[in-house]
Amino acid sequence: MMRITLLLLPVVALFGGADRSAAQEKVEVRGITSVIKLDEVLFGHLTELNGKFKIRATEFTLEPGAYLGVHHHVGPGVRYVISGELTFTEGGASNDLQSRRLLF
């Protein structure tokens, strides 16, 4: 089996969201390494949103047979498979993702 590289881009509200993520119980992780590529507070043309949200891009490398237990994210996220193939299971439904595919 091949190694999989995945990019995750979540958007998190800065006010009120951090407490919920800190309360999450320890998640079982096997065969996964991660590197944060971007971690920025958002600013732009929609001034009413400036400073209220943060975006983080994290690159995950999953070894064959890797496992990430049940967990949650405070905000929405985009997953992009850079290389390899991944089965993503949520709510009992599974999606097979090949290289260069997005999952919201």
C-alpha positions as CSV (number, residue, x, y, z in Angstrom):
1,M,0.0,0.0,0.0
2,M,1.1,3.6,-0.6
3,R,1.6,6.6,1.6
4,I,-1.2,9.2,1.5
5,T,-0.7,12.9,1.8
6,L,-3.8,15.0,2.7
7,L,-4.3,18.8,3.1
8,L,-6.9,20.0,5.6
9,L,-8.2,23.6,5.5
10,P,-10.5,24.3,8.4
11,V,-12.0,27.7,9.2
12,V,-12.5,28.4,12.9
13,A,-14.3,31.2,14.7
14,L,-11.9,32.9,17.1
15,F,-14.6,33.7,19.7
16,G,-16.2,30.8,21.4
17,G,-14.8,28.0,19.2
18,A,-11.5,27.4,21.0
19,D,-13.2,26.3,24.3
20,R,-15.1,23.5,22.5
21,S,-12.1,22.1,20.8
22,A,-10.1,22.1,24.0
23,A,-12.8,20.0,25.7
24,Q,-12.5,17.2,23.2
25,E,-11.3,13.9,24.7
26,K,-8.1,12.3,23.5
27,V,-8.4,10.9,20.0
28,E,-6.7,7.7,18.9
29,V,-4.2,8.3,16.2
30,R,-1.9,5.7,14.5
31,G,0.5,6.1,11.6
32,I,-0.2,9.8,10.9
33,T,2.2,12.8,11.0
34,S,1.2,16.4,10.4
35,V,2.9,19.7,9.6
36,I,1.0,23.0,9.9
37,K,1.6,24.9,6.6
38,L,-0.5,28.0,7.4
39,D,-2.2,29.4,10.5
40,E,-3.6,32.9,10.0
41,V,-6.4,35.2,11.2
42,L,-8.5,36.3,8.2
43,F,-8.7,39.9,7.1
44,G,-10.0,41.2,3.8
45,H,-12.7,43.1,2.0
46,L,-15.6,41.8,4.2
47,T,-14.6,44.1,7.1
48,E,-17.3,42.8,9.4
49,L,-15.5,39.4,9.5
50,N,-12.0,40.7,10.0
51,G,-10.3,39.2,13.0
52,K,-13.1,36.9,13.8
53,F,-12.0,33.8,11.9
54,K,-8.8,31.8,11.5
55,I,-7.8,29.5,8.6
56,R,-5.3,26.7,9.1
57,A,-3.7,24.5,6.4
58,T,-2.3,21.3,7.8
59,E,-0.6,18.6,5.7
60,F,-1.1,15.1,7.0
61,T,0.9,12.0,5.9
62,L,-0.9,8.7,6.5
63,E,1.1,5.5,6.4
64,P,-0.6,2.4,5.1
65,G,-3.2,1.2,7.7
66,A,-3.2,4.6,9.5
67,Y,-6.1,5.3,11.8
68,L,-7.7,8.5,13.1
69,G,-10.4,7.9,15.7
70,V,-13.8,9.7,16.0
71,H,-13.2,13.5,16.6
72,H,-14.8,16.8,15.7
73,H,-13.9,20.2,14.3
74,V,-15.2,23.5,15.6
75,G,-15.7,24.9,12.0
76,P,-16.0,23.6,8.5
77,G,-13.1,22.2,6.6
78,V,-11.9,21.2,3.1
79,R,-9.9,18.1,2.6
80,Y,-7.7,17.6,-0.5
81,V,-5.8,14.4,-1.3
82,I,-2.4,15.4,-2.6
83,S,-1.3,11.9,-3.4
84,G,-2.5,8.3,-2.7
85,E,-6.0,7.2,-1.9
86,L,-8.1,7.5,1.3
87,T,-11.4,6.2,2.6
88,F,-13.2,8.9,4.7
89,T,-16.0,7.7,6.9
90,E,-18.5,10.0,8.6
91,G,-21.9,9.1,10.1
92,G,-21.7,5.6,8.8
93,A,-21.2,6.7,5.2
94,S,-17.8,6.1,3.5
95,N,-16.2,8.1,0.6
96,D,-13.2,6.9,-1.3
97,L,-11.0,9.8,-2.2
98,Q,-8.3,9.5,-4.9
99,S,-5.4,12.0,-5.6
100,R,-6.4,15.5,-6.5
101,R,-10.0,15.2,-5.1
102,L,-11.7,17.6,-2.6
103,L,-14.1,16.7,0.2
104,F,-16.0,19.4,2.1
